[in-house]
Amino acid sequence: MTLRAMVLATSAILAWPQMALAQDSTTDEAEPQGSVIIVTAQRQSQSLQEVPIAVSAFDATALESQQIENAADLQLTLPNVSFSKGNFTGSSFTIRGIGDLCVGVTCDAATAIHINGSPLFGTRLFETEYFDLERIEVLRGPQGTLFGRNATSGVVNLVTAKPDLGSFGAAGEFEYGNYNSIKAEGMVNVPIGDSIGVRVAGFFLNRDGYTTNLFDNSDVDDRDMYAVRGSLRFEPGADTTLDFMAYYFREDDTRLRNQKQACQRDPLGVLGCLNNRRDFDITNANSTVGATLSSQEFFAIQGIPSVLGLGSLYGPDAFAGFDKPDDVRTVNTAYTPFYFADEVQLQARLEQRIGAMTLTATGLYQDTEVDSRQDYFLGIQDRTGFATALNVLSGFAANGLPTGLPAPAPAFVPGSSAYFTPIVEALIPNGPGGLLCTSDNDDGNRGAFEGNVLCGETPLSFDRSSEQRESWSGEILLSSDFDGAFNFLLGGIYAKSKTTDNSYYVNSFALDYASAILGSFGTLAGGAPPSYFATSMYRNNSLEANLESFGVFGEIYVDLTERLTFTGGLRYNDDKKDVTARTTLISFLNPYANDGEPFDSPITPLTGPSGLFDADPGTPGEQLTQFREVGFDEITGRAVLDYEVTPDNSIYASYARGYKSGGINPPLSPVFDVAESFGSETIDAFEIGSKNTFANGALQLNATAFYYKYSGLQLSRIVARTSVNDTIDADIWGVELESVIRPDPDWLVNLTFSYLNAEVAGDQFFSNPRDPGGGDPDAVIIKDISNGANCAVTGPAPGAADAFVAGVNAALGLRGPEEFPNDGNLASSGAFSICDVLAGAVPAGSGLAVLSPGVEVNIKGNKLPQAPEMKVSMGVQYTATFDNGMTLVPRVDVALTGEQYGNIFNGRVNRIEPFVQANAIVQLNSADERWFVRGFVQNIFDSSSVTGLYLTDASSGNFTNIYTLDPRRYGVALGFSF
């Protein structure tokens, strides 16, 4: 949709409010005339309309009526806010173009997620369902004083319902919907005497999968989750309140972490996917590291009989005959996905009033775990091309390696069968035509050659993302409520977070096979015990990562006149991070006889002059792990002038400085020239706004305009199968409008509109992984068959790079460059080769260059990812009251999210199309509001709305993972309360 078309659509919506076209959500908000929403955006209770911050809030009624059940729903109702799942069991909550573009264990979230004011680390709250909440507050813009280090984009604060000390109460709800969805929620509130109250609430959700798997006609991507929360409030006196909260969440199902994959298939296999479209097709398997390392051509270069190669890089690839389903909700995979997550939260809060001041102390403990596995390619590989190699391997295992010598010399190398028998026993235990076995990854580094396998009729490829984390935080606040013109707030916070075993694995039959063949021939030639190269699976493993952070802050509030108020705040932030990590893939020799931890290999030293393995080549000496530590500190704050035009109308202007600490890039395998760490983000934000209530509450209209100067925006890219992070600068500006209209007490209309322009500022040069040639028609894009990476060769004149590559490749037994298809949006040619060999062959002064990972291009002016240019939403609700007191409340919400990009390089292939989501609900309430019956439908048009993209790396074939909203859901619910 063009900008002009969107503007016209927006104008039509605003001019025709009777039409239920777009849904709002920011409940600046949906309350009856004259009611007041209280928020804690400034860490103390205030009316939403009085707070000089762009903040939206939803109470329990608004969450229910607008069908906001999780983070994906929440984004639809907020201006300049978007949400998407991510590639590694994470998510990105993007506000005003600022989201989680940084990927890694030491990355901080750009949007601070809080529970009752306490920060959460690595929380799984974005996966669960909302239940028994008092409200949700969403603060837009950097909150550099009160919320601190990881609030550069804003804050989402979930406020749980607290026990009522005055009366017993209970509520329950049962819902049944399509996909055999069963959902139950409940709450019980029990007062104990006059000073203690206990509240217990929870939810349970079980439904069939949204996605059909054609492989076995099963349903995957189901949900099976529950959560329970217990709260206790103790008020020993009028000035003291103690709150305790315990929460547990658990999910165990077949959720797909990556909903679908897209690819414009590359027939050459050099890139895997082309650079013009996102088709429902599958990558060329010859582009993947498993295929290159097990290819006939690579084996021949290594002096290994080419007949053992699983295929030729110039022949049909393993996916050549596979037809990827064209429907987002249909896959064909031999590997059933697995998803597990759980989280524990324990919170205690003391609020003590001391005259005109209030002392608040809060502590939070958090324990989270997540483990997700699924088919890496979401496709079925053809094993036909493996037949010759597997038959030859079986012959070697039975007889040994042929000598090729005439009698009476032995026909086979004595004892050589011992180097191949373990491969057959592990990978093809039932012979060449039987099951194919692949290393499992549920037991650390132990894989196929330690007896830890998964077997199937087809070659399996799957990945796993897992993490365990413990976190603690404590905060103390002292705020005043003097009668005079001056008030203040002082605070301090200390937090620690420890991550253990953050791992990302990629497993495939081809990787196991290559690691074994290369290891067996290497040890046979060297006279070492029969061994494979470990680890036979790719594993990026942060064994331990630690964050220690503290901040001290304060704000003053000065009434300069009866109508003009000044707010000024400062904060000092201090963050220390360290990580112990390593990345392995075919890195060191491990005997087949060792069925324990591969790093206990008796072939020693693993590190050292042997060159077998060094996890930290950047440090003198050799290590089995890399240890890095960094520290960051920053002063942030804000200044606000707030002018009350009338008691119902105000304007404000503010400046705020936000900060997000930098981090440490993981070690790479093989080593590429990337920075070991990345710097902090800082943001200078300027904002003006107006909050207004007209016609005795019949109309609320809030408007905001902002400009951000962003320095050091952290941006992730894939290098050698590993996410590394760089920094760029950006300029961001936009406007937001929120309104709530009540023409009479029975009607409620919510309207929001936002426009956003978020661009890269200044000259910023990066290599585009979709086009390593950088658009240069004289460059050659190289697929490095030794590691699956890409590089590019450039020359001083047309044809020079092609001729050079052709000459070097001839000596390697490889073909020269070939042209990509005309519709691939790739000007360069492509070839298989070895980048290091090419670099070593460049004549001095020739003008030729080998660039890894490719030719850099200037991304100045490109749009930031996941930053929709425009959002419009509208909701219309009517309450019909019958003579018997019962009410019928229908509501329709529609939200339009405009064009955005899923990648910083923009272009057609990275464009995310505008989408519309529409929901409807009708609820019948009893006269005494003790029970209700509800019918609902979400995503009325059954849109396959894409919210985000993730481009995989060159060694995976450059396919794109896409993330979508749920399909159409509908059902009925019954509920009660008393």
N, C-alpha and C positions, 0 to 999 in steps of 0.2 A: 504494500500500500504506500503510495507517495505521501509526502508531507502535506501537499495541498489537499489530497483526498482526506487525510486524517483531520486536518483543520476544518474542512467542510462537515465531516461527520460529527466532530465535536460541537460545532456551531448548531447543527441540527438537534443534537441531544439537549444542549442548554436552552434552545428555543422551544423545545417540545417536551417539557418535563412529564407530561402525562404518559409518555411512551416509556415503558419499562425497559430501557436499553442498556444501562450500565449500572454496575453495582458499586456503591461506596462502602466504605468500611471504616474509615477513620472516624471513630466516634468521638469527634470533637463535639458532640456526637448524639447518638440516637436515643436520647432520653426525653421523657415527657416534658412539656412546657414547664419552665420554671425550675426543673431539677438541676443539680450541680454534680459534675463528675469530679471526684477528688483524685489527684495523681501525686506521685512522689518524684517528679522529674528533677526537682532541685533538692532531693534527699530529705524533704519534709512535706507534709500534707498541704496541698494547695488546690484551689479550683483550677481546672484545666484551662479555662478561658483567661485566667489571670497570669499564667506562666508565660514569660517572654521567650519561649522556645517552640520550635516546630515539633509538636508532640501530638500523637493520636492515641486514643485509649478506647478499649472495648471492655464493657462490663459483661457479666455472665449472660445477661439477656441478649445483648448485641451479638455475642459469639454464637449463641444458639440460633437466633433468628437469621443471621447472615451465613449460617452453616460454615463457620470458621472452626474447623476441627484440627488443623495442624498448620505447620509453617507454610506449606504450599498454598493453602487456602488464604492465609493471612496476607500474602503478597498481593492478591488480586484486589484488595480493598484499600490499598495504601498508595499515595502518590509517590513516584520516584523510588519505589521499592520493588525488588525482584528477588526471587529465591530459586535455587536450583540445586539438585543433588550433584555430587562431584565424583571423580573417578575412583578415589581411594577411601570409600566409606565415609566421606565427609560431605559438606554442603557449603554453599555460599549464600549468605544473606547480604544482598547488595543494596545500599542506600545511597541515592544520588550518585550513582556510577562508581562507588567505592565498595569493593567486595573482596572476597578471598581469592585473589589471583596468585597468591603465594602457596606453594605446595611443599610440605615437608614437616617433619616432626618438630622442628624448632620455629615454625611459623606461628604467628599469632592471628587470631581472627580479627578482621577489620570491624565487625559488628560485635559489640560486647553483649553476651547473653547472660542475664541475671535471673536469679530466683529470689524473690523477696529482697531485692537489693544486693545480693551477694553474687560475685562473678563465678561463672562456671567455665571449666576447662574441658575441651573435648566432649562436650555433653551430647547425649543421644536424644535430647528433647525434640529435635527437629524430626525424629522418626516416630515419636509417640503421638497419641491423641490428647487434645486438651480436655481436662475434666476438673470439675470443682474448683474453678478459678474465680477469684474476686474480680480481676481485670487483667488485661494485657496492655502495657504501655510501650509505645514505639517512639523513640526520640530520634529525630533526623538531624544530622550534622554532628561534627566532632564534639564530644563531651569531655574536653581535656582537663577540666578541673575536678568535677565530682566523681566521674567514672574512670577517667585516667587512660592507661596505657593502650588498651586495645579497644578504643571507642572512636576511631578516626571517622567511621561512617555514621555511627550512632549507637543506640542501645535498644535492646528488646528486653523488657523487664516483665517477667511473669509473677503476678502476685496471687498467692494461693488463698483460698477461703479460710478464715480463722474460726476457731470454735466460738460459739455463742454461749456465754455464761448464763443467759437468762432463761432459756427454755430448751426442752427436748425437741429434736427435729430429725426428719429422715426424708430422703428423696431417692427415687429409683427410676430407671428408664431401660426399656428393652426395645431393640431395633432389629428388624429383619429386612434384608434387601437382596437385590440380585447378586449373582456370584455366591449364593448361599451365605450371604454375610449375616453374621450374628454378632451383635454388639450389646453389651450391658454396662450400665453405669449405676453407681449407688453411693449414697452418703448417709451417715448416721452421726448426729450431734448429741452429746450427752453432757449436761451440766452436773458437776459434782460439788454439792454445797453451793456457796455463794461466790467462791473465788477460783474455782477450777472448772475448765471445760475441755472435753475431749471430742475430737472430730476424726472420723475414719472415712475415707473415700477411695474409690477405685474404679477401674474400667477393665473390660475384657473384650477383645475383638478376634474373631476367627472368620475367615472367608476363603473361598476358592481363589485360584489364581486368575489374574487378568489375562494371562498370556498362554496361548496354545503351543505346545511343543509337538511338531509333526513327527519327530523321531519315534515317539512311543504313544502319541495321541493323549498325552497327559496335560494337565494344567500346572503351570509354574507361575512364580511371582504372586504367591498367595500371602496372607498375613495370619500370624498366630502370635498375639502379644497381649500382655496385661500389665497393669501398674497398680500400685496401692500406695496411699499416702496417709500417714497418721499425724495428727497435730494435737498439741496440748497447750492451753493457755492458762497461766497462773497469775492472778492479780491479788497479791497479798495486801495491797493497800491502794488508795486512790491514785497514787503517783507512781506506782510500779507495775510494769507488765512484763511477764516472761513468756516467750513463745518457743516451743520446741516442735520440730518437724522431722519426720523420717519418711523417706520415699524409696520405692524400689520399682524398677521397670525391667521387663524381660521380653525379648522377641526371639523366636526360634522357628524359621520357616524357609521358604524357597524364594525369598525376595531376590529379584534381579538388581544387582547394583548398577549395571549399565543396561538400560532398557532395550536398546537396539543399536546396530552399527550401520554406518553408511560409507559408501566408497564408490567412486567412479573408477572402475577397474583398469589397471595399467597392464596392457598386454606384454610390455617388455619385462616387467618384474623388477625394474630398477627402483621404482618408488613404491610400487604396490597399489597405490591409488593416485589418480590424476588430480589436477588442481582446478577443475572447473565446476563440478557438481557434486552433490551428495546423493548418489543413487542408492537404491536398496540392492547393493551388490556386495561381493566379498573381495577382500584384497587378493592380489596375486601372491600365492604362498611362496614363490621363489624369491620374494623380497625379504622374507623373514630370516632371522638369524639361525633358526633351526634348519631351514632349507639350505642356506649358504654353507654352514659348517658341515652338513652331511651330504653335500653335493658331489657329484663325480668330479667336477672341475677342481674343487678345493682339495679333495683327497689326492688327486693326481699331482697338484702342486706340492703337497706334503710327502710325496713318494709312496702313497698308499694306493693299492690297486683301485682304479676308478670304478671297477665293477661292483665295489662295495658301496658306492654312492646310492643314496635313496632315490636320486633322480638327477636330471641335468638341469642346469640353470637356463638352458635354452629350449627345454622341452616342456611338455604340459606340466603344470603345477598341480599340487594335491587338491586344489579347489577348482580346477578347470571345469569340471562337470557339475559343480554345485550351483543350485538355483536358490538364492536367498529369498525367502518370502517377502513380498512387497508390502505386507501389512505390519504396522508397528507392533501389533499385539499377537504376532505369529512368529515363532522361531523354529529352528530345526537343529537340535543339539543333542549329542550323546551324553553330555555331562549335566546332571541335575544340579541347579544352583543351590547353595546353602547360605543362610544368613543367620547370624546369632549376635545379639547385642543385649547388654544389661547395664544398669546404672543404679548405684546407691547414693543417696544424698541424706546427710544428717545436718540439721541446722539448729542453732540456738540463738535467741535474740533477747536482749535485755533493753527495755526502755525505762529510764528513770527520770522523772521530772523533778527538777531542783529549783523551786521558785519559778523564775521566768526563763529558765534554761532546761534543756532536755539532753540527757546523756544516753546515747544508744551504742550498744556493743553487740556485734554479730559475729558468729563463727560458723564456718561451713566445712564439712568433710565430704569428699566426693570420690567414688570409685567407679570407673567405667571400663567396659570391655567390649570389643567388637571383633567379629571374625566373619569374613565374607569370601565365598568362592563361587566361581562360575566359569563356563566355557570362555576361553580367551577370545576366540574368533566367532562364537555363536554360529558354527558351521560344521559340516561333516566332511572330513578329508577322505579322499579316495586312496586306498592302499595298493591299488593295482600296480602302480609304478615302483613299489617297494619289493616286489616279488623276487626279482633277480638278485638283488642285494641280500635279502634274507636267506635265500637258498644258498648263496655262496658262503654267507656267514655260518650257516648250519654245517656246511661241508668243512669249513676250517675248524669248527668246534669238534667235529667228529674225528677228523683226520690230522689236522694241523695245517700249517701254512705250506703250500707247495713250494718245492725248491726250484722246480723247472730244470733240474739236472737229469741227464740220462742215467740209466742203470749202469753200474751197480750202486751209484750214489742213491741215498734215500730220497724217496719221492716227496717226503714232507719233512719240514724242519723238526728234529726231535724235541719233544716237550712243548712245542708251540701251541698245541690244542688247548693247553691250560690258560692261554691268554684270550681265548675266544669262548670257551665253555661257559664262563660266568656271565657273558653277555647274553648268550642264548637262554640260559636258565632264568635270568632276570627279566628279559624283555620279550622273548617268544618261548615260554616254557612248554607250550604244546606244539612246537614246530613252526616252520615258516607260514603255514596256512592257518595257524591257530590264533588265539587271542594275542593282542598287542598290549604290552604292559608299560605303564608310565609311572615315574616317581610320584608318590603322593607327597603332600607337604604339610601333613598334620603332626609331624614329629620333628620339628627343627630342621636340621640339614640331612636327616636320614631319608634316603630315597630308594630307588629300585634296587640298587646294588647292596643295600642293607636289608632288603626284604620288605620295604614299605612301598607298595605299589597299588595302582588301580588299573584294571585290565578291561579291554573292550574289543569288539569286533573291528572297530575303526580306530585310527590313531587319535589319541586324546591330546588336547591342549587346554589348559585351564590356568587361572591365576588365583591368588589369594591375597587379601589385604586384612591385616590383623593388628590389634593394639590393645595394651592394658595400661591404665593410667590411674594414679592416685593423686589427689589434690587437697590442699588445705588452704583456708584463708581466714583472716581475722581482721575486723574493721571496727574502729571506734569513732564516734561522731559526737560533737558537742555543739548544739545550736541554741540560739537565743530567740526569745519572743518578747522583747522589750516594748513598752508603750511608745517610746520615743522614735526618733527618725533613724536610728542606727540599730542594725542587727548583724549577726555574724554566724558563720558555721566553720568549725575546725574539724579536721579529721585525719586519720592515718590508717593505712592498710598494709598488711603483710600477707604474702601468698607464696606457696610452694606447690610445684607440680612435678611429679616424677613419672616418666613414661618408661615402661619396660617392654621389651620385645615388640617394638614397632617394626613390622615386616611387610614387605611386598614380594611375592613370589610369582614366577612364571614357569610353568612346567609344560613339557611336550615330549612326545615320543622321539621326535627328531633330535632334541637336545640330549636326551639320555643316550641315544644311539651314537651321536657325534662324540660325546664325552668318552664313551667306551671305546669306540674304534680308534680315536686319536690317542687315548691313553694306552691301549693294548699294544699298538704298533710302536709307540714311543718307548714303553718299558721293555718290549721284546728286543728292540734294537739296542737298548742300553743295558740289557742284562739285569734289569730290576724286576722285582716281583710283579706278577700280573696286576695291573692297576688301571683305574679310569681317572679322568680329570674331574675333580670335585670343585664346586658342587655341580652336579649334573642338572640342577635347576637354577634358574636365576633367582638370587635372593638379595634384596637390599634390606639390610638388617641394622636397625638402631637398637643395640643391646640395652642401652640406657640413655635417657635424655632428662635433664633437670632444668627447671626454671625456678629462680628465686627472685622475687620482686617485692619492692616496697614503695610506698608513696606517702607523702604528707601534703596536705592541701588545706585551703581555706578560702572562704568567700565573705565579702561584706555586702550588706544591702543598706543603701543610704537613700532616704527620702529627701531629695534635693529641694523639692517643693511638695505641695499637697498632691500634685499630679505627676511629677517627674521623679523616677527612681533610678538610681545607679546601682548596678551589680558588678563587682570586680572580684576576680578569683585567680589564684596561682596554685600550681601543683609542681612538686618535684618528684620525678619518676626515676627509679633505679632498677635495672633489670640485669640479671646475670644468667647465662645459659651455658650448658655444656652438653656434649653428646659423645657417646662411644659407639662407633658404627663400623661397618664393613660392607662391601658389595662383592659378591662372588658369582662366577659362572665359568666353569671349566678353568679353574685358577691354580689348582695344585693336584699332585698325584696322590691317590688314596688306594691302597690295595683292596681288591675284591674280598680278600680274607677278613678285612676289618668290617664287622657288621655293626659297629657302634658309631659314635660321633665322628664324621669325617675329619674334623680338626684334631682328632686323636690319632691321625695317620702315623704309622711307624716310619714312614719315609721322611726322614728329617735331614736338615731343617726344612720346614715348610717355607720359612723365610730365609733370606741370606743369598749368598752368591749363586746358589742354584737357580735363583730367579723364579722359584715355583710360586711364591705368593708373598706379597707385601701389601698390607692393607693401607699403608700410609707412606707412599713414595715421596711425599712432600716433606718428610722429616728424616734426618740422617738415621741410619740404622734400619732394621726391619721389624715390623710389628704385625701381630695377628689382628689388631684392631686399630682404628684411628680415633684419637681423642682430640677434641677441639673445645675451646671455651671462649666465649665472647662476653663483653659487658657493654651496656648502653645506659646513658642517662639523659634526661631532657627536662627542661622547664616548660610547662604548658599553662594555659589559663584562658580566661575570657573576660570581656568587658561588654556590658549591656546598658543601654539607655532605654527605659520603658516609660512612655508617656500615656497617661489616661486622658483621652479626649473627652469622654463621658464615662459614667459608671459602666456602660455597656460596650464601649469602644476604646481600643487602645492601639498604639503603634509602638514598634520597638526597632532598634538597630543594634547589631552586635558584631563583635570580632571575637573569634575563638581560634586557638592554636591546638591542634591535635598531634598525637604522636603514637606510632606503633614501632616497637623495637625490631631490630634486624635479627638475623639468625645465621645458621651454619648450613652450608650445602653438604649433601651426603657425598661420601667418596664414590668415585666412578670406576667402573670396570668395563672396558679398558680406560686408561687415564686420558682425559681430554683437558685442554687448556681452559678451565673455568675457575672463577674465583672460589676460594674455600668458604667465604662468608659473604653476606649481603647486608647492606646498611639499613638504617631505620627510615621509616616514612615520617614526614612532617607535612602538615597541612595548615595553611592560613585561610580561614573561612570568614567571609563577610556576608552578613545577612540582614535583610530588613523584612519586617512582617507586620501584619495587622490582624487583630482578633476582634470580632464584632458580633454583637447580638442585637437583633432588631425586632420590632413589633412584639415586645413583651415575651421574647423567646421563640416566636414563630419562625425566625430565620437566624441561623448562625452562619457567618461567612468569614473564613480565615484565609489570608493570602500571605505568601512568602516568596521572596526572590533572594537568590544567593549566588555568590561567586567564590570559587575555591582556587587557590594556587597550591598545587600539590608537588612536593619534592620527594623523589626517591620511592615512587610507587612500586611496590614489589610485584614482579611479574615472573611467572614460572614458564619454563620451556623444558622439553625433553632432550637430554643428551645421553647417548649410550644407555637407553632404557631407564634412565633415572631423571627425576625432576630436579632441576637446578633453578635458582632464582637470581634474576637481575633486577635492576631498578631503573625506572624512567620517570620523567616529569610529565605533569598533565595540568591542563586548565579545564575547569568544570564550571558551568553556570546553568541556572534553570529557574523555573517558577512553579508554584504549587497553589492550587485553589481547593478548598474544602468547604462544603456547605451542608447544612442540615435544614430542611424546610418542613414546617408543620403548618399547612394552611388551615387545619382545624385539628382538634385532638385525635381524630380517627385516622388521619393521614400522616405518613412519614416518608419523606424523600431524601435520600442521600446522594450527593453529587461530588465527584472529585475530578480534577484535571491536573496534569503535570506535563511539563516540557523539560527536556534535559539535553544539554550539549556537553559531552565529555570527550575531550580530545587529547592526544599526545602532544606535548609542548616541546618545541625545540627539536634539533636534529638528534635522532635516536636511531642507531644502526644495529640491526639484527639480521640473522639469516632466517629466512622463512622455511620451515621444515617441509612445507608442501611444494616448494620450488627452490631447492638449494642452488640452482643456477642463477637466481635473482633476476630472471627475465633477460639474461644475456644470451643472444642467439649464437655466440661464438664459444660459449662455455659447454663443458661436458659434465653432466651429473653422474657421479660414480656410486654404485652400490659396492661397498667394501665387503667382499665375501669372507673376510677373516673375522668380522664382528657384526655384520649386518647394518653398520652405520652408513651414512651418506657423506660424501665430500664433493667438491666441485673443482674442476681443472679449468683455468682460464689462460688465454694466450694473448700475444701481442698483435695478432692479425687474424682475420677470418680463416678458419680451417686449421690454425696452428694447434689448438688444443685437441681437435679430433685426430690429427695426424700423430701427435705425440702419444695419445692414449692407444691408438691402434698399434703403434710400434712396440710399446711396452707390453701390451696385452698379447701380441703375437708370441713373445718370448715366454709368456705364462700359459700359453695354450688357450687364451680367451679371445672372444670376438671383439672387433672394434666397435665404436659408437654407432648407435642407431637413433632414428628420429622417433619422438613420441607422437601419438595420434594428433591430428590437426585440432580436434576439439578438446585437447587436454589442458589448454592454457599454459603451455610450457614451451618457451622459445628454444631452450637448450636441447642438445642431444643427450643420450644416456648410454651407460655401459657398465658391465660388471668388471671389477678390478680389485686391487688392493691399494689403499690410499698411501700407506707408508712406502710401498714399492715405487709408486708413482712419484712421491715426493723425493725419494732418494735418487731417482733417475733424471730429475730436472737439471739440465745443463746450466752452469753459472752464467748469468747475464742474458739468458734466453728470453726473459719476459714471461715465461710460463710460471704459473703458481698453482699449488694444490691447497685449497682452502677447506678447512674442517670447522663446522659442519656444512659450510657453504658460503656463497657470495652474500655479503651483508647488503641490506636495502634500508633506506630511510623510511621510518614509519611516522614521521612528523605529520600531524593532522589526522591520523587514523583514530577511529572511535574506540573508546575503551570497551572491553568485553562486558556483556551482561548489563548494559546500560540502555534500556529502551528509550528511544527518543521521545515518545509520547505515551501517556496512559490516561484513560478516561474510564470512569466507572459510575454506575447509577443503580440505586436500589429504591424500589417503591413498595410500601407496606400499607395495608388498610386493615382497620379493626372494625368488624361488624359485631354489634352487641344485640343479642336477642332479648325478647321480653322476659325470659326466665333467667337472665343474667349471664348466660353462656356467651362466649365470644368466638368468632371465627376470624383468624388472622392469616390472610394470604400475603406472600411477599415474593417479588421477583428481583433478582440481581443480575446485572450484566457488566462484564469488565472487558475492556479492549486494551491490550498491550501492544505497543507499536514495534516497529522494526528495531532490531538490535543485532549485535555480532557476537559470535561465540569465540572469537580469536582476535588478537591484537592486529593481525595482518589484514583483517577485513576481507573484502572481495566477495564475489558471489558464493564461493564455496563455504564461506564462514558466516554468511548471512542467515539470521533467524527470522523467519517471516512473522508478521503481526498475527496475533491470534485473539479469539474471542472466547470467553468462558461465561456461561449463563447458568444460573441456579434458580430453582423455584421451590417454595415450601408453602404448605397450608396447614394450620394448626387449629384444632378445636379445643377450647379450654372450658373447664367446668366453671360454674358461677362462683364457687368459692376458691377457684384456682388450686384445687387439690389434685386434679388429674387432667391429662390432656391426651389427645390422639393427633398424630402428625403424619402427613405424607410429604415426601420430599423427592427431588431429583437434582442431581449435580451434573454439571457438564451436559446440559440439555442437548446440544448439537453433537455430542460424542466426538469432540475435537481431539485430534492427536497433537496437542499443543506442545511444542518443543520449547523448553526453558533454558537449556544450556548445551554446550558442546565440549568435548574433550578430544583433542587430536593426539593419537598415540605416536610413538616415535618411529624412526626409520626402520629399526630392526623388527618392529611389529607389522610393518607394511602400511603405515600412515593412514589407517582407517580412523573413522571418527565415531566415538561413542556419543549417543544423543540421550538426553534426559527429558522425559515428558510428564505432563500431568496425568492424573488417573482418567480412565475412560468414563463413560456415562454410568452413574450409579443412581439407583432409585430404591425406594422402600417405604416402610411404615414404621412408626415408633409409638409406643405407649409409655406413659410416665405418670408418676404420682409424687406428691410432696405434702408433708404436714409437719 
